Protein backbone atom coordinates (compact mmCIF):
# COMPACT_ATOMS: atom_id res chain seq x y z
CA UNK A 1 0.00 0.00 0.00
CA UNK A 2 1.31 3.49 -0.88
CA UNK A 3 1.85 5.58 2.23
CA UNK A 4 0.90 9.22 2.70
CA UNK A 5 4.41 10.49 1.87
CA UNK A 6 4.50 8.66 -1.45
CA UNK A 7 1.01 9.89 -2.23
CA UNK A 8 2.13 13.49 -1.69
CA UNK A 9 4.98 12.88 -4.12
CA UNK A 10 2.42 11.71 -6.69
CA UNK A 11 0.37 14.87 -6.17
CA UNK A 12 3.48 17.02 -6.62
CA UNK A 13 4.49 15.03 -9.70
CA UNK A 14 1.13 15.64 -11.33
CA UNK A 15 1.43 19.34 -10.52
CA UNK A 16 4.87 19.53 -12.16
CA UNK A 17 3.49 17.79 -15.25
CA UNK A 18 0.65 20.32 -15.49
CA UNK A 19 3.06 23.26 -15.14
CA UNK A 20 5.22 21.94 -17.97
CA UNK A 21 2.32 21.16 -20.30
CA UNK A 22 0.03 24.16 -19.67
CA UNK A 23 2.31 27.08 -18.76
CA UNK A 24 2.64 27.88 -22.46
CA UNK A 25 -1.10 28.47 -22.74
CA UNK A 26 -1.13 31.36 -20.22
CA UNK A 27 -0.39 34.15 -22.72
CA UNK A 28 -1.45 34.67 -26.34
CA UNK A 29 2.18 34.81 -27.53
CA UNK A 30 3.32 31.59 -25.90
CA UNK A 31 0.07 29.85 -26.86
CA UNK A 32 0.65 30.76 -30.52
CA UNK A 33 4.10 29.17 -30.36
CA UNK A 34 2.68 26.01 -28.68
CA UNK A 35 0.02 25.54 -31.35
CA UNK A 36 2.62 26.06 -34.09
CA UNK A 37 4.74 23.32 -32.51
CA UNK A 38 1.73 21.01 -32.36
CA UNK A 39 0.99 21.69 -36.04
CA UNK A 40 4.57 20.87 -37.01
CA UNK A 41 4.44 17.63 -34.97
CA UNK A 42 1.15 16.63 -36.59
CA UNK A 43 2.62 17.23 -40.05
CA UNK A 44 5.75 15.24 -39.18
CA UNK A 45 3.62 12.31 -38.04
CA UNK A 46 1.47 12.64 -41.18
CA UNK A 47 -1.75 12.75 -39.16
CA UNK A 48 -4.95 13.20 -41.13
CA UNK A 49 -6.37 15.76 -38.72
CA UNK A 50 -4.31 18.97 -38.63
CA UNK A 51 -4.09 21.24 -35.60
CA UNK A 52 -6.42 24.20 -36.13
CA UNK A 53 -5.34 27.84 -35.87
CA UNK A 54 -7.21 29.59 -33.05
CA UNK A 55 -9.01 32.88 -33.51
CA UNK A 56 -9.23 35.54 -30.82
CA UNK A 57 -12.09 33.83 -28.96
CA UNK A 58 -10.42 30.42 -29.03
CA UNK A 59 -7.14 31.96 -27.85
CA UNK A 60 -8.98 33.59 -24.93
CA UNK A 61 -10.29 30.26 -23.65
CA UNK A 62 -6.87 28.68 -24.11
CA UNK A 63 -5.29 31.47 -22.02
CA UNK A 64 -7.95 31.12 -19.32
CA UNK A 65 -7.43 27.36 -19.16
CA UNK A 66 -3.66 27.76 -18.92
CA UNK A 67 -3.94 30.36 -16.15
CA UNK A 68 -6.33 28.28 -14.04
CA UNK A 69 -4.30 25.09 -14.39
CA UNK A 70 -1.04 26.87 -13.51
CA UNK A 71 -2.53 28.35 -10.33
CA UNK A 72 -4.02 24.97 -9.38
CA UNK A 73 -0.62 23.34 -9.97
CA UNK A 74 1.12 25.87 -7.71
CA UNK A 75 -1.40 25.13 -4.97
CA UNK A 76 -0.75 21.39 -5.22
CA UNK A 77 2.98 21.99 -5.02
CA UNK A 78 2.55 24.06 -1.85
CA UNK A 79 -0.15 21.96 -0.15
CA UNK A 80 -0.03 18.37 -1.40
CA UNK A 81 -2.42 15.94 0.29
CA UNK A 82 -4.62 12.99 -0.50
CA UNK A 83 -7.73 15.16 -0.54
CA UNK A 84 -6.15 17.58 -3.02
CA UNK A 85 -5.10 14.58 -5.10
CA UNK A 86 -8.67 13.33 -5.21
CA UNK A 87 -9.95 16.69 -6.45
CA UNK A 88 -7.21 16.73 -9.07
CA UNK A 89 -8.18 13.20 -10.12
CA UNK A 90 -11.78 14.36 -10.57
CA UNK A 91 -10.66 17.26 -12.76
CA UNK A 92 -8.46 14.94 -14.82
CA UNK A 93 -11.32 12.49 -15.33
CA UNK A 94 -13.42 15.34 -16.71
CA UNK A 95 -10.56 16.49 -18.94
CA UNK A 96 -10.10 12.96 -20.30
CA UNK A 97 -13.83 12.65 -21.03
CA UNK A 98 -13.96 15.91 -22.99
CA UNK A 99 -10.73 15.09 -24.84
CA UNK A 100 -12.15 11.77 -25.99
CA UNK A 101 -15.34 13.55 -27.05
CA UNK A 102 -13.33 16.10 -29.06
CA UNK A 103 -11.34 13.39 -30.83
CA UNK A 104 -14.57 11.57 -31.64
CA UNK A 105 -15.87 14.81 -33.18
CA UNK A 106 -12.81 15.20 -35.43
CA UNK A 107 -10.13 16.84 -33.28
CA UNK A 108 -6.45 16.02 -33.75
CA UNK A 109 -5.18 12.66 -32.57
CA UNK A 110 -2.40 14.45 -30.68
CA UNK A 111 -4.96 15.07 -27.93
CA UNK A 112 -4.94 11.36 -27.12
CA UNK A 113 -1.35 11.74 -25.88
CA UNK A 114 -2.63 14.12 -23.19
CA UNK A 115 -5.51 11.77 -22.45
CA UNK A 116 -3.14 8.90 -21.64
CA UNK A 117 -1.37 10.98 -18.97
CA UNK A 118 -4.67 12.20 -17.55
CA UNK A 119 -5.87 8.65 -17.04
CA UNK A 120 -2.54 7.55 -15.53
CA UNK A 121 -2.57 10.34 -12.97
CA UNK A 122 -6.19 9.58 -12.10
CA UNK A 123 -5.31 5.97 -11.30
CA UNK A 124 -2.11 6.93 -9.47
CA UNK A 125 -3.94 9.34 -7.15
CA UNK A 126 -7.15 7.39 -6.56
CA UNK A 127 -5.79 3.86 -6.18
CA UNK A 128 -3.78 4.44 -2.95
CA UNK A 129 -6.74 6.11 -1.21
CA UNK A 130 -9.15 3.37 -2.25
CA UNK A 131 -6.69 0.62 -1.29
CA UNK A 132 -6.06 2.14 2.16
CA UNK A 133 -9.81 2.42 2.74
CA UNK A 134 -10.30 -1.25 1.93
CA UNK A 135 -7.43 -2.21 4.25
CA UNK A 136 -8.86 -0.18 7.15
CA UNK A 137 -12.26 -1.83 6.70
CA UNK A 138 -10.67 -5.28 6.84
CA UNK A 139 -8.78 -4.32 10.01
CA UNK A 140 -12.02 -3.15 11.64
CA UNK A 141 -13.87 -6.33 10.70
CA UNK A 142 -11.11 -8.69 11.86
CA UNK A 143 -11.28 -7.87 15.64
CA UNK A 144 -15.07 -8.05 15.61
CA UNK A 145 -15.10 -11.52 14.03
CA UNK A 146 -12.35 -12.84 16.33
CA UNK A 147 -14.14 -11.42 19.36
CA UNK A 148 -17.36 -13.18 18.34
CA UNK A 149 -15.51 -16.47 17.92
CA UNK A 150 -13.88 -16.14 21.35
CA UNK A 151 -17.22 -15.39 22.95
CA UNK A 152 -18.70 -18.49 21.35
CA UNK A 153 -15.84 -20.65 22.64
CA UNK A 154 -16.18 -19.25 26.14
CA UNK A 155 -19.92 -19.84 26.15
CA UNK A 156 -19.51 -23.43 25.02
CA UNK A 157 -16.88 -24.09 27.71
CA UNK A 158 -19.16 -22.62 30.38
CA UNK A 159 -21.97 -24.84 29.26
CA UNK A 160 -19.67 -27.89 29.44
CA UNK A 161 -18.63 -27.04 33.01
CA UNK A 162 -22.17 -26.58 34.30
CA UNK A 163 -23.52 -29.59 36.28
CA UNK A 164 -26.61 -31.22 34.87
CA UNK A 165 -29.79 -29.67 36.16
CA UNK A 166 -31.69 -31.77 38.64
CA UNK A 167 -35.22 -32.67 37.91
CA UNK A 168 -37.67 -30.45 39.74
CA UNK A 169 -40.25 -33.24 40.01
CA UNK A 170 -39.61 -35.75 42.85
CA UNK A 171 -39.57 -39.47 42.24
CA UNK A 172 -43.08 -40.88 42.32
CA UNK A 173 -42.04 -44.12 44.08
CA UNK A 174 -40.29 -42.28 46.92
CA UNK A 175 -43.26 -39.96 47.35
CA UNK A 176 -45.63 -42.93 47.55
CA UNK A 177 -43.46 -44.71 50.18
CA UNK A 178 -43.37 -41.57 52.31
CA UNK A 179 -47.16 -41.28 52.18
CA UNK A 180 -47.61 -44.94 53.28
CA UNK A 181 -45.28 -44.50 56.25
CA UNK A 182 -47.03 -41.40 57.47
CA UNK A 183 -50.41 -43.18 57.15
CA UNK A 184 -49.15 -46.15 59.20
CA UNK A 185 -47.90 -43.87 61.96
CA UNK A 186 -51.24 -42.11 62.12
CA UNK A 187 -53.10 -45.43 62.42
CA UNK A 188 -50.89 -46.70 65.26
CA UNK A 189 -51.32 -43.62 67.46
CA UNK A 190 -54.93 -44.48 68.64
CA UNK A 191 -53.97 -48.09 69.36
CA UNK A 192 -51.00 -46.99 71.43
CA UNK A 193 -53.13 -44.58 73.48
CA UNK A 194 -55.72 -47.26 74.26
CA UNK A 195 -53.09 -49.72 75.45
CA UNK A 196 -51.47 -47.14 77.62
CA UNK A 197 -54.79 -46.34 79.30
CA UNK A 198 -55.42 -49.95 80.18
CA UNK A 199 -52.01 -50.43 81.67
CA UNK A 200 -52.46 -47.37 83.81
CA UNK A 201 -55.80 -48.60 85.13
CA UNK A 202 -54.34 -51.92 86.18
TINUSE-268827 format. One record per atom (N, C-alpha, C, CB): residue in one letter; z, x, y. Coordinates in steps of 0.02 Angstrom, whole numbers, padded with zeros to 5 digits, always signed. Atoms other than C-alpha are relative to their C-alpha. Glycine has a CB too. Layout:
<atoms>
AZXY
...
</atoms>
This chain:
<atoms>
X+00000+00042-00059
X+00000+00000+00000
X+00000+00044+00062
X+00061-00048+00000
X+00004-00037-00062
X-00044+00065+00175
X+00061-00015+00042
X-00065-00016+00038
X-00061+00010-00040
X+00112+00093+00279
X-00019-00016+00073
X+00045+00062-00004
X+00011+00020-00070
X+00135+00045+00461
X-00032+00057+00041
X+00066-00021+00033
X+00028-00056-00037
X+00094+00220+00524
X-00075+00007-00012
X+00035+00066-00019
X+00071-00004+00016
X-00072+00225+00433
X-00038-00058+00030
X-00011+00002-00076
X+00033+00058-00031
X-00112+00050+00495
X-00010+00010+00074
X+00042-00062-00013
X+00010-00014-00072
X-00085+00106+00675
X-00057+00050+00010
X+00065+00028+00030
X+00057-00046-00005
X-00206+00249+00644
X-00066-00037-00008
X+00006+00055-00054
X+00061+00040+00007
X-00335+00121+00586
X-00015-00038+00063
X+00007-00048-00059
X+00011+00036-00062
X-00309+00019+00743
X-00026+00047+00054
X+00066-00034+00024
X+00025-00049-00049
X-00331+00174+00851
X-00071+00022-00016
X+00047+00062+00002
X+00068-00020+00019
X-00485+00225+00751
X-00052-00052+00020
X-00003+00012-00073
X+00047+00053-00020
X-00567+00056+00782
X-00008-00001+00076
X+00025-00067-00025
X+00005-00002-00073
X-00526+00072+00967
X-00045+00057+00023
X+00070+00006+00032
X+00043-00056-00018
X-00608+00243+00977
X-00073-00016-00015
X+00021+00063-00039
X+00068+00020+00016
X-00762+00174+00890
X-00029-00046+00053
X-00003-00034-00069
X+00024+00047-00051
X-00774+00033+01016
X-00014+00035+00066
X+00050-00057+00010
X+00012-00037-00063
X-00757+00153+01163
X-00066+00038-00003
X+00058+00048+00013
X+00061-00039+00006
X-00898+00261+01097
X-00062-00045+00002
X+00000+00041-00065
X+00059+00042+00008
X-01015+00116+01058
X-00012-00048+00059
X+00006-00040-00063
X+00009+00051-00053
X-00984+00001+01208
X+00011+00026+00070
X+00048-00056-00012
X-00011-00025-00068
X-00938+00115+01354
X-00065+00003+00039
X+00032+00070-00003
X+00064-00003-00035
X-01123+00132+01394
X-00023-00066+00028
X-00052+00027-00045
X+00021+00066-00025
X-01137-00055+01424
X+00039-00022+00062
X+00009-00052-00055
X-00042+00022-00056
X-01011-00057+01568
X-00038-00005+00065
X+00057+00048+00008
X+00037-00001-00063
X-01136-00019+01707
X-00073-00015-00013
X+00008+00068+00037
X+00071+00013+00010
X-01317-00073+01734
X-00040+00064-00014
X-00029-00035+00060
X+00038-00062+00009
X-01376+00109+01740
X+00008+00029-00070
X+00021+00052+00053
X-00011-00026+00068
X-01295+00166+01580
X-00027-00049-00053
X+00074+00013-00013
X+00026+00049+00048
X-01343+00003+01492
X-00075+00006-00006
X+00020-00071+00022
X+00073-00009+00004
X-01526+00032+01538
X-00017+00060-00044
X-00030+00010+00070
X+00013-00059+00042
X-01518+00205+01458
X+00013-00015-00073
X+00043+00059+00023
X-00017+00017+00070
X-01434+00134+01300
X-00055-00042-00031
X+00067-00038-00003
X+00053+00042+00028
X-01568+00001+01277
X-00064+00040-00008
X-00012-00061+00045
X+00059-00042+00009
X-01704+00131+01303
X+00006+00043-00063
X-00011+00045+00062
X-00011-00039+00061
X-01625+00237+01166
X-00009-00043-00062
X+00069+00032+00001
X+00009+00046+00056
X-01618+00086+01051
X-00074-00015-00013
X+00039-00065+00012
X+00072+00014+00008
X-01802+00049+01084
X-00036+00059-00031
X-00031-00016+00069
X+00032-00060+00030
X-01851+00229+01043
X+00019+00006-00074
X+00022+00063+00038
X-00020-00002+00070
X-01749+00222+00882
X-00036-00052-00042
X+00076-00010-00006
X+00036+00052+00036
X-01830+00058+00832
X-00072+00019-00012
X+00004-00066+00038
X+00070-00022+00008
X-02003+00131+00862
X-00005+00056-00051
X-00029+00022+00067
X+00001-00055+00048
X-01959+00287+00762
X+00008-00025-00071
X+00055+00051+00016
X-00010+00029+00066
X-01902+00181+00616
X-00055-00050-00019
X+00067-00034-00004
X+00057+00046+00011
X-02059+00073+00632
X+00025-00069-00019
X-00046+00028-00055
X-00026+00067+00012
X-01958-00087+00637
X-00046-00052+00032
X+00072-00008+00028
X+00046+00052-00024
X-02057-00248+00660
X+00027-00035+00062
X-00012-00051-00055
X-00029+00035-00057
X-01936-00318+00788
X+00022+00050+00054
X+00060-00044-00022
X-00018-00049-00052
X-01931-00215+00949
X+00062-00023+00038
X-00060+00010+00048
X-00058+00014-00042
X-01780-00204+01062
X-00025-00028+00066
X+00044+00064+00011
X+00026+00030-00061
X-01806-00321+01210
X+00027+00035+00062
X+00017-00074+00003
X-00022-00025-00065
X-01794-00267+01392
X+00038-00056+00035
X-00061+00025+00044
X-00041+00052-00031
X-01653-00361+01480
X-00018-00011+00072
X+00074+00019-00006
X+00008+00016-00071
X-01676-00450+01644
X+00069+00005+00034
X-00030-00071+00010
X-00062-00006-00038
X-01541-00462+01777
X+00056-00040-00032
X-00010-00023+00073
X-00052+00042+00031
X-01448-00605+01692
X+00024+00030-00067
X-00027-00070-00012
X-00019-00031+00063
X-01452-00521+01521
X+00041+00063+00011
X-00060+00015-00041
X-00038-00061-00015
X-01392-00357+01598
X+00070-00017+00023
X-00036+00041+00053
X-00066+00020-00022
X-01247-00449+01679
X+00046-00014-00059
X-00004-00061+00045
X-00042+00014+00059
X-01182-00514+01513
X+00013+00063-00041
X-00034-00054-00044
X-00011-00063+00036
X-01206-00343+01434
X+00055+00041+00035
X-00065+00040-00005
X-00052-00037-00037
X-01101-00265+01574
X+00069-00032-00008
X-00018+00005+00074
X-00064+00035+00010
X-00966-00398+01556
X+00028+00015-00069
X-00008-00075+00010
X-00022-00014+00068
X-00958-00372+01368
X+00026+00072-00006
X-00057-00011-00050
X-00023-00069+00003
X-00946-00183+01388
X+00066+00010+00035
X-00052+00045+00029
X-00063-00008-00037
X-00807-00197+01518
X+00059-00029-00038
X-00006-00034+00068
X-00055+00031+00036
X-00702-00316+01414
X+00019+00040-00062
X-00019-00071-00020
X-00013-00038+00062
X-00720-00215+01254
X+00033+00067+00016
X-00065+00011-00039
X-00031-00064-00018
X-00675-00052+01343
X+00073-00010+00018
X-00038+00032+00059
X-00070+00013-00018
X-00517-00126+01418
X+00041-00017-00063
X+00005-00058+00051
X-00034+00017+00063
X-00469-00201+01248
X+00010+00062-00043
X-00040-00053-00038
X-00007-00062+00039
X-00499-00031+01167
X+00056+00044+00030
X-00066+00039-00002
X-00053-00039-00031
X-00386+00056+01293
X+00069-00029-00016
X-00010+00003+00076
X-00063+00032+00019
X-00249-00070+01256
X+00020+00016-00072
X-00004-00076+00010
X-00015-00017+00069
X-00261-00037+01070
X+00018+00073-00009
X-00060-00017-00044
X-00020-00070+00002
X-00251+00149+01100
X+00071+00010+00025
X-00048+00042+00040
X-00067-00007-00029
X-00093+00127+01203
X+00054-00036-00040
X+00001-00025+00071
X-00049+00041+00036
X-00007-00008+01098
X-00028-00020-00068
X+00018-00063+00041
X+00026+00020+00066
X-00070-00002+00918
X+00055-00031-00042
X-00029+00061-00036
X-00047+00034+00044
X+00015-00121+00797
X-00040-00042-00049
X+00051-00044+00040
X+00034+00043+00049
X-00025-00231+00649
X-00023-00066+00032
X+00045-00014-00059
X+00020+00063-00032
X-00027-00387+00758
X-00062+00010+00042
X+00057-00027+00043
X+00059-00014-00040
X-00151-00308+00879
X-00061+00011-00045
X+00012+00063+00044
X+00055-00009+00047
X-00255-00255+00729
X-00027-00065-00028
X+00023+00044-00056
X+00022+00064+00025
X-00260-00433+00666
X-00042-00037+00052
X+00059-00043-00020
X+00041+00031-00053
X-00322-00498+00835
X-00068+00035+00006
X+00037+00003+00067
X+00063-00036-00002
X-00453-00361+00836
X-00045-00018-00059
X+00012+00076+00001
X+00039+00021+00058
X-00506-00409+00660
X-00031-00069+00011
X+00044-00001-00062
X+00028+00066-00015
X-00528-00589+00718
X-00060+00006+00047
X+00053-00046+00031
X+00056-00009-00046
X-00638-00533+00863
X-00061+00031-00035
X+00021+00044+00060
X+00055-00031+00036
X-00741-00423+00747
X-00034-00049-00048
X+00025+00061-00038
X+00030+00051+00044
X-00766-00566+00624
X-00047-00046+00040
X+00054-00042-00035
X+00044+00041-00042
X-00836-00671+00767
X-00062+00039+00021
X+00038-00024+00062
X+00058-00041-00019
X-00947-00528+00825
X-00050+00005-00059
X+00022+00070+00022
X+00044-00006+00058
X-01015-00505+00648
X-00037-00065-00013
X+00041+00020-00062
X+00033+00064+00012
X-01051-00691+00632
X-00058-00011+00050
X+00050-00058+00006
X+00053+00011-00050
X-01150-00698+00796
X-00055+00051-00007
X+00029+00003+00071
X+00053-00049+00011
X-01242-00537+00755
X-00046-00021-00058
X+00031+00068-00015
X+00041+00025+00056
X-01299-00608+00588
X-00043-00059+00023
X+00044-00020-00059
X+00039+00057-00025
X-01353-00767+00677
X-00058+00024+00043
X+00045-00048+00041
X+00054-00025-00043
X-01453-00667+00805
X-00056+00032-00041
X+00028+00052+00050
X+00052-00030+00042
X-01542-00567+00670
X-00039-00054-00037
X+00032+00049-00051
X+00035+00055+00034
X-01582-00728+00578
X-00048-00036+00047
X+00050-00050-00028
X+00043+00032-00049
X-01659-00794+00740
X-00055+00047+00027
X+00041-00025+00058
X+00055-00045-00019
X-01772-00640+00760
X+00021+00060+00039
X-00049-00037+00039
X-00022-00060-00036
X-01664-00506+00842
X-00015+00062-00040
X+00075-00005+00016
X+00016-00064+00032
X-01687-00322+00801
X+00046+00013-00059
X+00003+00057+00050
X-00041-00017+00059
X-01628-00259+00633
X+00051+00055+00015
X-00046+00022-00057
X-00050-00051-00018
X-01534-00120+00722
X+00069-00030+00009
X-00021+00035+00065
X-00065+00034-00009
X-01397-00248+00754
X+00040+00002-00065
X-00009-00072+00023
X-00036+00000+00064
X-01356-00247+00568
X+00041+00064-00010
X-00049-00008-00057
X-00041-00060+00003
X-01294-00068+00587
X+00068-00010+00032
X-00035+00058+00034
X-00064+00017-00031
X-01160-00131+00706
X+00039-00049-00044
X-00010-00031+00070
X-00033+00051+00042
X-01123-00276+00588
X+00037+00033-00057
X-00050-00050-00026
X-00033-00034+00056
X-01082-00157+00445
X+00068+00028+00022
X-00045+00056-00027
X-00063-00029-00024
X-00949-00068+00549
X+00050-00055+00019
X-00012+00046+00060
X-00045+00055-00017
X-00878-00233+00610
X+00036-00026-00063
X-00039-00058+00034
X-00029+00026+00062
X-00852-00294+00432
X+00049+00051-00030
X-00056-00016-00050
X-00044-00052+00028
X-00777-00127+00377
X+00067+00003+00037
X-00034+00068+00004
X-00062-00001-00037
X-00649-00129+00517
X+00041-00064-00010
X-00014+00011+00074
X-00037+00062+00016
X-00605-00310+00479
X+00039+00009-00065
X-00049-00059-00006
X-00033-00010+00065
X-00565-00266+00298
X+00056+00052+00006
X-00050+00022-00053
X-00050-00054-00005
X-00473-00105+00346
X+00063-00023+00037
X-00031+00059+00036
X-00059+00021-00039
X-00357-00197+00467
X+00035-00061-00029
X-00021-00015+00071
X-00030+00061+00029
X-00328-00358+00370
X+00030+00015-00069
X-00051-00056-00006
X-00022-00013+00068
X-00309-00289+00193
X+00071+00026-00005
X-00047+00048-00033
X-00070-00024+00006
X-00147-00189+00222
X+00052-00054+00015
X+00010+00059+00046
X-00048+00052-00018
X-00061-00337+00305
X+00005-00052-00055
X-00020-00034+00067
X-00001+00049+00055
X-00112-00457+00168
X+00033+00028-00062
X-00072-00023-00016
X-00029-00031+00060
X-00064-00335+00031
X+00075+00007+00007
X-00032+00069-00012
X-00072-00006-00010
X+00108-00303+00107
X+00034-00068-00004
X+00015+00032+00068
X-00028+00067+00006
X+00137-00491+00121
X+00006-00022-00072
X-00042-00049+00038
X-00004+00017+00071
X+00097-00515-00062
X+00055+00039-00035
X-00067+00013-00034
X-00053-00041+00031
X+00213-00371-00110
X+00069-00025+00017
X-00008+00073+00021
X-00065+00026-00020
X+00357-00443-00009
X+00016-00066-00035
X+00003-00009+00076
X-00012+00063+00036
X+00335-00613-00091
X+00020+00013-00072
X-00062-00044+00002
X-00019-00018+00069
X+00342-00533-00264
X+00071+00028-00003
X-00049+00050-00029
X-00067-00027-00001
X+00500-00439-00216
X+00052-00055+00009
X+00007+00052+00055
X-00047+00055-00009
X+00582-00601-00158
X+00006-00043-00062
X-00022-00043+00059
X-00002+00041+00060
X+00535-00693-00316
X+00033+00035-00059
X-00070-00021-00019
X-00028-00037+00056
X+00593-00555-00434
X+00076-00008-00006
X-00017+00073+00005
X-00072+00010+00007
X+00782-00564-00393
X+00019-00071-00019
X+00035+00018+00063
X-00016+00070+00016
X+00780-00754-00403
X-00010-00014-00074
X-00042-00048+00042
X+00013+00012+00071
X+00702-00755-00576
X+00049+00037-00044
X-00071+00020-00018
X-00048-00038+00040
X+00816-00617-00642
X+00069-00031+00005
X+00003+00072+00022
X-00065+00033-00007
X+00968-00707-00571
X+00004-00063-00042
X+00013-00017+00072
X+00000+00060+00042
X+00917-00868-00659
X+00006+00017-00073
X-00062-00040+00011
X-00005-00021+00070
X+00896-00775-00824
X+00070+00022-00016
X-00050+00056-00015
X-00068-00022+00012
X+01067-00694-00807
X+00048-00058-00003
X+00023+00049+00054
X-00043+00059+00003
X+01147-00861-00770
X-00007-00037-00065
X-00016-00047+00059
X+00010+00033+00064
X+01067-00935-00925
X+00034+00037-00057
X-00073-00008-00014
X-00033-00039+00053
X+01132-00792-01033
X+00075-00009+00003
X-00018+00074+00006
X-00072+00009-00006
X+01307-00809-00963
X+00022-00069-00023
X+00022+00011+00072
X-00018+00067+00021
X+01307-00996-00992
X-00001-00006-00076
X-00047-00052+00032
X+00004+00005+00073
X+01251-00976-01172
X+00058+00037-00033
X-00066+00028-00024
X-00057-00037+00028
X+01386-00844-01204
X+00065-00039+00007
X+00006+00068+00033
X-00060+00041-00009
X+01519-00958-01131
X+00003-00057-00049
X+00003-00027+00071
X+00001+00054+00049
X+01463-01099-01242
X+00016+00026-00070
X-00068-00034+00000
X-00014-00027+00066
X+01472-00984-01394
X+00074+00016-00009
X-00041+00064-00012
X-00070-00017+00004
X+01650-00932-01352
X+00046-00061-00001
X+00018+00045+00058
X-00042+00060-00002
X+01715-01109-01329
X+00017-00022-00071
X-00036-00056+00039
X-00018+00026+00066
X+01814-01176-01479
X-00030-00069-00010
X+00077-00003-00010
X+00028+00067+00012
X+01744-01331-01561
X+00048-00054+00021
X-00019-00009-00074
X-00042+00054-00025
X+01808-01489-01483
X+00028-00041-00058
X-00040-00046+00048
X-00032+00040+00051
X+01932-01584-01588
X-00017-00074+00008
X+00075+00010+00001
X+00017+00071-00002
X+01895-01761-01633
X+00057-00039+00031
X-00015-00026-00071
X-00051+00039-00034
X+01987-01883-01522
X+00027-00056-00045
X-00028-00030+00063
X-00023+00054+00044
X+02001-02013-01662
X+00040+00030-00057
X-00061-00041-00027
X-00040-00026+00055
X+02142-01980-01787
X-00029-00021-00068
X+00072-00026+00005
X+00022+00015+00067
X+02112-01979-01973
X+00027-00067-00023
X+00022+00055-00049
X-00021+00067+00019
X+02116-02154-02044
X+00050+00001-00057
X-00060-00042-00020
X-00046-00003+00058
X+02204-02102-02206
X+00070+00019+00022
X-00025+00050-00052
X-00067-00020-00024
X+02346-02014-02114
X+00032-00057+00039
X-00005+00062+00044
X-00028+00056-00037
X+02367-02163-01998
X+00025-00054-00047
X-00051-00030+00049
X-00021+00052+00047
X+02377-02282-02146
X+00064+00021-00037
X-00055-00014-00052
X-00062-00023+00034
X+02509-02173-02235
X+00060-00005+00045
X-00008+00072-00025
X-00056+00005-00048
X+02616-02168-02079
X+00022-00073+00007
X-00020+00028+00069
X-00018+00071-00006
X+02609-02358-02064
X+00039-00023-00062
X-00063-00043+00010
X-00036+00021+00060
X+02664-02380-02247
X+00071+00026-00001
X-00038+00023-00063
X-00067-00028-00001
X+02812-02264-02225
X+00046-00037+00049
X-00002+00074+00019
X-00042+00037-00049
X+02874-02352-02070
X+00017-00070-00026
X-00036-00004+00068
X-00014+00067+00028
X+02858-02521-02159
X+00053+00004-00054
X-00065-00031-00028
X-00051-00006+00053
X+02960-02458-02308
X+00069+00012+00030
X-00017+00058-00047
X-00065-00012-00033
X+03098-02395-02193
X+00027-00064+00028
X-00006+00052+00055
X-00022+00063-00029
X+03106-02562-02105
X+00026-00048-00055
X-00057-00033+00039
X-00022+00045+00055
X+03121-02655-02272
X+00066+00023-00030
X-00054-00004-00055
X-00061-00025+00030
X+03263-02544-02335
X+00061-00010+00045
X-00008+00072-00017
X-00058+00006-00045
X+03373-02566-02181
X+00042-00063-00015
X-00024-00002+00073
X-00043+00058+00016
X+03432-02746-02224
X+00037+00008-00066
X-00043-00064-00003
X-00034-00009+00064
X+03468-02699-02404
X+00058+00048+00006
X-00049+00026-00053
X-00054-00048-00009
X+03572-02550-02350
X+00059-00031+00037
X-00026+00061+00039
X-00056+00032-00037
X+03674-02656-02229
X+00039-00049-00045
X-00027-00038+00062
X-00035+00047+00046
X+03713-02786-02363
X+00043+00038-00047
X-00050-00043-00040
X-00041-00039+00047
X+03772-02655-02486
X+00060+00031+00034
X-00041+00055-00032
X-00055-00031-00035
X+03881-02573-02357
X+00054-00052+00015
X-00024+00032+00065
X-00050+00052-00012
X+03965-02739-02317
X+00040-00017-00062
X-00033-00063+00026
X-00036+00015+00062
X+04009-02771-02498
X+00049+00055-00017
X-00049-00010-00057
X-00046-00055+00015
X+04084-02600-02521
X+00059+00000+00047
X-00037+00067+00003
X-00057+00004-00046
X+04191-02623-02369
X+00047-00055-00017
X-00025-00010+00070
X-00043+00057+00018
X+04256-02790-02430
X+00042+00016-00059
X-00041-00062-00013
X-00039-00018+00060
X+04309-02717-02596
X+00050+00054+00016
X-00046+00023-00056
</atoms>
